[in-house]
């Protein structure tokens, strides 16, 4: 009889544990679903930020006048050098479309992180990051390389390790931007430090290239508040 009762008690404990675990997973999934989604935008012909070709962007660097580095950058990984060509995170804020940060195998789960020294509301410094990111998606050295390599389709954005939103990017070599400012000004972040904040962008989905699984960005900058 005691063995029978023990088995019943043990089964009940296992059932309760399973129910609690499932509830925990459902809460996590619900939290993920609640994350907002931001969509990037490009610029139409006639706008100074528009070009009809990659070479046009290289010859007309007007986009660089409005864009500045977000902050000190590091990446979770990078593609191995090829013929002395590097693919480090240093390439994403060098104003050079001939270089890029790239990772292999579609890069799902790989990320870049920026240490932000200034934040909205602090007017003591020019060119603060306040949420608008300017990017060139993919390897924009040439149209052929852009097509051959993969591009980022979706990012998951974290601020100080807290997930804040998703960003859907356009599959284009043209200059594009997105605005996540409203997700950085929610109540829980209002009293944060004005320095050493971490913005992380994690690759969630990609547009597959015609030839390579390598994926990344040629430029990943921001608009400064002094612009």
Secondary structure as GFF3:
##gff-version 3
##sequence-region A 1 227
A	DSSP	alpha_helix	2	33	.	.	.	ID=ss1
A	DSSP	beta_strand	36	39	.	.	.	ID=ss2
A	DSSP	alpha_helix	54	59	.	.	.	ID=ss3
A	DSSP	alpha_helix	62	66	.	.	.	ID=ss4
A	DSSP	beta_strand	67	68	.	.	.	ID=ss5
A	DSSP	beta_strand	72	75	.	.	.	ID=ss6
A	DSSP	three_ten_helix	89	93	.	.	.	ID=ss7
A	DSSP	beta_strand	101	103	.	.	.	ID=ss8
A	DSSP	three_ten_helix	105	107	.	.	.	ID=ss9
A	DSSP	beta_strand	111	116	.	.	.	ID=ss10
A	DSSP	beta_strand	129	137	.	.	.	ID=ss11
A	DSSP	alpha_helix	143	148	.	.	.	ID=ss12
A	DSSP	beta_strand	151	159	.	.	.	ID=ss13
A	DSSP	beta_strand	162	168	.	.	.	ID=ss14
A	DSSP	beta_strand	176	179	.	.	.	ID=ss15
A	DSSP	alpha_helix	181	184	.	.	.	ID=ss16
A	DSSP	three_ten_helix	187	189	.	.	.	ID=ss17
A	DSSP	beta_strand	197	207	.	.	.	ID=ss18
A	DSSP	beta_strand	215	224	.	.	.	ID=ss19
###
